């Protein structure tokens, strides 16, 4: 039997890298050209001279055949308006109820944090498990009008994320205005 001879040639990494880099550079130049073209709007209406716009208006038919549509404007309900948040003095810690939720799955974490916050002067509205135990980071959530107090609580608790309450109903808050959600 004849022996099979295996030929081992090293892979040309430098050549492959240069070819890949050249293709990537060509794609980048193409994307920049397309982006410049799109952002410049060379065929946009504002690029036409004033006479061209006037000519377009003059050529419009004198009589419109489409029916006139009357639209009524409905005001936004007060509960859905985003107005300026009233400025108020910072409420005392004892006047702010805090709900502590365990979102990391460690048994007793919510209770321990509630005891710590109570020691700082906060009124505790409860300590319970969060609906999910897959939160990567802890956060402080607030109901409208309590953003300043939420930032103070976050500073006191050493938490970096502060956001409006999301995903919790009024009944789930049990009268609390701030929520501490403990993550991993």
N, C-alpha and C positions, 0 to 999 in steps of 0.2 A: 504494500500500500504506500501511496505517496503521501508524504507529510504536507499538511497545509501550512503555508507560511502566512502568518498574520503581520500585516504591515501597520505599524503604529506611527501615525504622523500627528504632531501636535496641532491643535485647533488654532487657526489664525485669529486670536482674540483681538489683536490690534487692528487688523483689517475690518473685522466685524464691528468693532467699536467706532471706527472712523466712518464706515458706511451708515451705521445707525445714527450717529451724530449729524451727518450730512442730511439724511432724510428728515430728522427732527428739525434741523435748522431751516430746511426748505418749507416744512409745514408751518413753522413759526412765522416766517416771512409772509407766507400766504395768508395766515390768519390775521396778521397785522394789516396787510393790504385790504382784506375783506372788511375788517373792523373799521379802518379809516374810511373806506368807501361807504359803509353803512352809516357811520356817524356823521359824515359830511353831507349826506342827503343831496347828492348832485341833481337828482330829478325831483326834488321836493318842490312844493308850491312856493315856498319863500325864496327859492332861487330864481324864479322867473322875474323878468323885468316888470315894472308897473304897467306898461302898455299891454303886455300879454294877459295879465289878470283882467284888465278892463275889457279887452277884446272877448274874453271868455264870458264875461257877464253880459256884454252886449248881444251875444249870439244866443242867449237863453230864449226859449219861446215866450211869447207875450202872454199866453193864456196857459195856466197850469191845469192839467187834466186830472191830477190826483186830488182826492178829497182833503179838505183841511182837517187836521187832527188837533183838537183842543185837549191840552193836558192840564190836569190839576196837580198842584204841588201839595203834598201831604206833609205836615210838620212832623219832625221826629219826636216820638214820645219822650217825656222828661226822664223816664227811667233809662232810656238808651242814649241820652246825650252825654258827651264827654266835655264837660265844662272845666273851668279852672278849679283846681282842688283848693278848697278854702284853707287859708293859712291859719293855724292855731298854735297855741303854745303846746309844748310837749306834755302829754299826759303823764301823771305819776305812774311808776311801775306797778303800784298796788291797784291802780284803776284799770289796768289792762289785763284781760283774761287771756291765757295762753293754753292752747291745746297742743299736747306733745304726741306725735305719732312716730311709731317705730317702723321705719322702712328698710331696716338692714337685717332683720331676722334674728338679731342677738336678743335672747330672752332677758327681759328686765331693763333694757336700754331706755325705753320711754319713761319708765318709773324713775330711774336714776337721774335722768335729765330733768324731769319734773321737780324732783327734790332739790336739785342744784339750782334751778331757776327760782324756785320758791324761796330758797336761801338768799337770792339776789333781790327779793322783794316783789316778784311777779305773782299775780293771782293765777292759779292753775285751774283751767277749765276741764282737765282730764288728761289721762295718759292711756293710750291704746295702741293697737297695731294698725299700721297703714293697710290699705287694700292690697298693696303689692309689697314685696320685700326685695325689690331689685333696684333700689335707688343707689346710684354711685356716690352722690354727694349730698350732704345735709343742706337744707334750705329753710329760710323763714318766709312764710307767706302771710299776706295781710289782706283784710277787707278794705274797701275804699275809705279813705280818710285816716288810715293808720300807717301810712308809709314811713313817717318819721319814727314812730314807735317801733316799727319793724326793723329799721336800720339800727336803732339803739339796741334792740334785743339781739340782732345779729352780731353786733360788736361785743355785747356782753357775753354771748355764747360762743364766740369765735367762729362764726359761720359767715362764709363769703357771699352766698347767693341769697338775694332778697327779691321776691316776686309777688304779684297779686295772687290771691287764692284761685286755684284752678282745680276743678274736678271734685270739689266738696260742696255739698248742699248746706243750707242754713241749719237743718236739723243735725247734720253730721258735725257742725261746728259747736253745737251745744252752748251757744251764747259767747263763744270765744271770738276775739277780734284778730288774734295772731295765731299762727300755726307753726310749730317747729317740727319739720319732717327730718328725721334722723336717717342719714344714708351711711354707706360703708366708710 
